Amino acid sequence: MIRPGGEADRGAVNWPLANEPFLVYEREGRILGHVVFHDVFDNEYELLYIEVDAAARRQGIARALISALPAGRIFLEVRESNTAARELYKRAGFVETGRRKLYYRDPPEDGIVMELKKW
Ligand SMILES: CC(C)(COP(=O)(O)OP(=O)(O)OC[C@H]1O[C@@H](n2cnc3c(N)ncnc32)[C@H](O)[C@@H]1OP(=O)(O)O)[C@@H](O)C(=O)NCCC(=O)NCCS
């Protein structure tokens, strides 16, 4: 089941949440995945972070979480070396639209900018 994350779910989120909305994927009372996003403005969102428990990967949970995001234009940046995430985003319909030179630190790495038009 995918549902909006609430106050009680914040501990399951591996992201320094301020007040961003997030969705959780729950199975038999356990949260197995989450996606955090930012409502930029009308129908435009930034996907800030998505993670699925290591033991529950390759079951379509991340794709399901992306499908459950609101409709609109969704942007994200991903580390160039994060093959799993880049494949996931491609499979979910995101296209690469740019590159941010040395966007990440520790270790320094380019960020790939991707966009999905989700209607
Ligand atoms: C990236 C991540 C969220 C994917 O979660 P997931 O639930 O395993 O992904 P899904 O099962 O929905 O995968 C959908 C598709 O993405 C691609 N994919 C997912 N993981 C992959 C991997 N390790 N290698 C290659 N392709 C992969 C595949 O095309 C997959 O479809 P398939 O299983 O039918 O081949 C997960 O690996 C994760 O939590 N990684 C650590 C956190 C992270 O890097 N988050 C991204 C930050 S930008």
PDBQT file of the ligand as one rigid body, heavy atoms in Angstrom, charges set to zero:
ROOT
HETATM    1  C1  LIG A 201      17.272   3.014  -6.864  1.00  0.00    +0.000 C 
HETATM    2  C2  LIG A 201      16.273   2.236  -5.972  1.00  0.00    +0.000 C 
HETATM    3  C3  LIG A 201      15.331   3.232  -5.287  1.00  0.00    +0.000 C 
HETATM    4  C4  LIG A 201      15.441   1.286  -6.885  1.00  0.00    +0.000 C 
HETATM    5  O1  LIG A 201      14.419   0.690  -6.086  1.00  0.00    +0.000 OA
HETATM    6  P1  LIG A 201      13.696  -0.677  -6.515  1.00  0.00    +0.000 P 
HETATM    7  O2  LIG A 201      12.415  -0.790  -5.762  1.00  0.00    +0.000 OA
HETATM    8  O3  LIG A 201      14.657  -1.799  -6.423  1.00  0.00    +0.000 OA
HETATM    9  O4  LIG A 201      13.382  -0.410  -8.065  1.00  0.00    +0.000 OA
HETATM   10  P2  LIG A 201      12.281  -1.190  -8.936  1.00  0.00    +0.000 P 
HETATM   11  O5  LIG A 201      12.156  -2.600  -8.475  1.00  0.00    +0.000 OA
HETATM   12  O6  LIG A 201      11.028  -0.364  -8.988  1.00  0.00    +0.000 OA
HETATM   13  O7  LIG A 201      13.008  -1.181 -10.343  1.00  0.00    +0.000 OA
HETATM   14  C5  LIG A 201      12.388  -0.696 -11.542  1.00  0.00    +0.000 C 
HETATM   15  C6  LIG A 201      13.417  -0.788 -12.670  1.00  0.00    +0.000 C 
HETATM   16  O8  LIG A 201      14.541   0.037 -12.386  1.00  0.00    +0.000 OA
HETATM   17  C7  LIG A 201      15.743  -0.586 -12.880  1.00  0.00    +0.000 C 
HETATM   18  N1  LIG A 201      16.622  -0.960 -11.765  1.00  0.00    +0.000 N 
HETATM   19  C8  LIG A 201      16.331  -0.938 -10.447  1.00  0.00    +0.000 A 
HETATM   20  N2  LIG A 201      17.407  -1.327  -9.726  1.00  0.00    +0.000 NA
HETATM   21  C9  LIG A 201      18.396  -1.598 -10.622  1.00  0.00    +0.000 A 
HETATM   22  C10 LIG A 201      19.747  -2.056 -10.507  1.00  0.00    +0.000 A 
HETATM   23  N3  LIG A 201      20.295  -2.311  -9.314  1.00  0.00    +0.000 N 
HETATM   24  N4  LIG A 201      20.468  -2.207 -11.639  1.00  0.00    +0.000 NA
HETATM   25  C11 LIG A 201      19.941  -1.951 -12.851  1.00  0.00    +0.000 A 
HETATM   26  N5  LIG A 201      18.651  -1.538 -13.041  1.00  0.00    +0.000 NA
HETATM   27  C12 LIG A 201      17.907  -1.362 -11.931  1.00  0.00    +0.000 A 
HETATM   28  C13 LIG A 201      15.276  -1.837 -13.608  1.00  0.00    +0.000 C 
HETATM   29  O9  LIG A 201      15.003  -1.474 -14.952  1.00  0.00    +0.000 OA
HETATM   30  C14 LIG A 201      13.998  -2.156 -12.853  1.00  0.00    +0.000 C 
HETATM   31  O10 LIG A 201      13.110  -2.960 -13.595  1.00  0.00    +0.000 OA
HETATM   32  P3  LIG A 201      13.293  -4.581 -13.591  1.00  0.00    +0.000 P 
HETATM   33  O11 LIG A 201      13.487  -5.011 -12.160  1.00  0.00    +0.000 OA
HETATM   34  O12 LIG A 201      12.007  -5.058 -14.198  1.00  0.00    +0.000 OA
HETATM   35  O13 LIG A 201      14.513  -4.843 -14.424  1.00  0.00    +0.000 OA
HETATM   36  C15 LIG A 201      17.027   1.345  -4.914  1.00  0.00    +0.000 C 
HETATM   37  O14 LIG A 201      18.047   0.623  -5.575  1.00  0.00    +0.000 OA
HETATM   38  C16 LIG A 201      17.627   2.137  -3.775  1.00  0.00    +0.000 C 
HETATM   39  O15 LIG A 201      16.975   2.354  -2.746  1.00  0.00    +0.000 OA
HETATM   40  N6  LIG A 201      18.912   2.557  -3.913  1.00  0.00    +0.000 N 
HETATM   41  C17 LIG A 201      19.602   3.299  -2.856  1.00  0.00    +0.000 C 
HETATM   42  C18 LIG A 201      19.077   4.723  -2.718  1.00  0.00    +0.000 C 
HETATM   43  C19 LIG A 201      19.288   5.523  -3.981  1.00  0.00    +0.000 C 
HETATM   44  O16 LIG A 201      20.326   5.475  -4.640  1.00  0.00    +0.000 OA
HETATM   45  N7  LIG A 201      18.254   6.324  -4.329  1.00  0.00    +0.000 N 
HETATM   46  C20 LIG A 201      18.290   7.206  -5.473  1.00  0.00    +0.000 C 
HETATM   47  C21 LIG A 201      18.777   8.551  -5.031  1.00  0.00    +0.000 C 
HETATM   48  S1  LIG A 201      18.755   9.694  -6.395  1.00  0.00    +0.000 SA
ENDROOT
TORSDOF 0
